[in-house]
Amino acid sequence: MTGWFLFYLYIGLMAYFLFFSERYGREIDSGEYRYNLEFLKEIKRFITYRKVVGFESFVINIVGNLVAFAPFGFMLPLLSKKYRKFFYITFLSLELSFFVELAQLLFKVGIFDVDDIFLNTIGGILGFLFYRICSFIFSKGTSKKRKSRKGD
């Protein structure tokens, strides 16, 4: 129960930063639809012009999109066994990211960006891989404890 509460808290915080926060591209109210449909265009731009756009913008746009979805990929497998498959988490990360970007486009909040969908999905995958590593380490530790108890 606490895990699901923390998960919903994470989703709520993410929604706040994606739709309501005055930072991260939401302070510009042009009243127009803003979008990027060219794959890797913004990623290349932020890498190429990282010194011009500044370190903070680079980190927020590249690293931030990865980190924002990592808890999604990490927490879901912890909460339910049905979310412990790589392709399932990949699809759910892609799906959630797509709907977030679509909502940003429809409500003219932020920018619909295919690069964000890509980075968010990779972030979900990284979170899942971190879950798998932690799960492997934890299972090794508990199996060693069981073996040592049997030997007593």
Secondary structure, DSSP 8 states (H G I E B T S, - for coil): -HHHHHHHHHHHHHHIIIII-SSTT-S---SS--EE-STTHHHHHHHHTHHHH-HHHHIIIIIHHHHHHHHHHHHHHHH-GGG--HHHHHHHHHHHHHHHHHHHHHTT-S-EEHHHHHHHHHHHHHHHHHHHHHHHHHHHHHHHHHHHHHH-
